[in-house]
Amino acid sequence: PSAPPAPANLQLANSTVNSDGTVTVTIAWDLPEEPDIPVHHYKVFWSWTVSNKSLVPTKKKRRKTTDG
């Protein structure tokens, strides 16, 4: 079987700046249609840019695995 295609139409559904300065975001995407093998989880990675400098948090703080 082939690997499932990447999710489509990735979008930011909600974002909140918390009182402690952390940011909480919710993202949404369309699932692939009829993959050859079932998808049990996704790994999400991110980084951001401020004042023309790329800021990449530690790997532990920029990775989240979720079921779905």
TAKAZI-V84898 format. One record per residue. N is the residue number from 1. RES is the residue in one letter. PSI is psi as a letter, one per 40 degrees, with the letter a starting at -180 (* if undefined). Layout:
{{N	RES	PSI} {N	RES	PSI}}
This chain:
{{1	P	i} {2	S	i} {3	A	i} {4	P	i} {5	P	i} {6	A	i} {7	P	i} {8	A	i} {9	N	f} {10	L	h} {11	Q	i} {12	L	h} {13	A	d} {14	N	i} {15	S	i} {16	T	h} {17	V	h} {18	N	i} {19	S	d} {20	D	e} {21	G	e} {22	T	i} {23	V	h} {24	T	h} {25	V	i} {26	T	h} {27	I	i} {28	A	i} {29	W	i} {30	D	h} {31	L	i} {32	P	i} {33	E	h} {34	E	g} {35	P	i} {36	D	d} {37	I	i} {38	P	i} {39	V	h} {40	H	d} {41	H	i} {42	Y	i} {43	K	h} {44	V	h} {45	F	i} {46	W	i} {47	S	i} {48	W	i} {49	T	h} {50	V	h} {51	S	f} {52	N	e} {53	K	h} {54	S	h} {55	L	h} {56	V	h} {57	P	i} {58	T	i} {59	K	d} {60	K	d} {61	K	e} {62	R	e} {63	R	h} {64	K	h} {65	T	h} {66	T	i} {67	D	i} {68	G	*}}
